[in-house]
Amino acid sequence: MNKNDSEDISMNHFKGKQFQKDVIIVAVGYYLRYNLSYREIQ
């Protein structure tokens, strides 16, 4: 398994998504780091 194979596998998770991969990764990081519900944000 080379680098291109691992990139292809990881890109499948983001295929057809509205946002860029980097934006999704940052958003998930914040979601996991801070215990906020949608109700608390409003």
C-alpha positions in Angstrom: 0.0 0.0 0.0 1.6 3.3 -1.1 0.7 6.9 -0.3 -1.6 7.2 -3.3 -3.7 4.2 -2.1 -4.1 5.7 1.3 -5.2 9.0 -0.2 -7.7 7.3 -2.4 -9.2 5.5 0.6 -9.4 8.7 2.7 -10.9 10.7 -0.1 -13.8 8.2 -0.5 -15.1 9.5 2.9 -15.3 13.0 1.5 -16.6 12.2 -2.0 -19.7 14.2 -2.9 -19.5 16.4 0.1 -20.3 20.1 0.0 -17.2 21.3 1.9 -13.5 20.8 1.4 -11.8 18.0 3.2 -9.8 20.4 5.5 -12.9 22.2 6.6 -14.6 18.9 7.5 -11.6 17.7 9.5 -11.4 21.0 11.5 -15.1 21.0 12.2 -15.0 17.4 13.4 -12.0 18.2 15.6 -14.0 21.1 17.3 -17.0 18.8 17.7 -15.0 16.2 19.5 -13.0 18.7 21.6 -15.9 20.8 22.9 -19.1 19.2 24.3 -21.6 21.6 22.7 -25.1 20.8 21.7 -27.0 22.7 19.1 -29.2 24.1 21.8 -26.2 25.7 23.6 -25.0 27.5 20.5 -28.3 29.3 19.8 
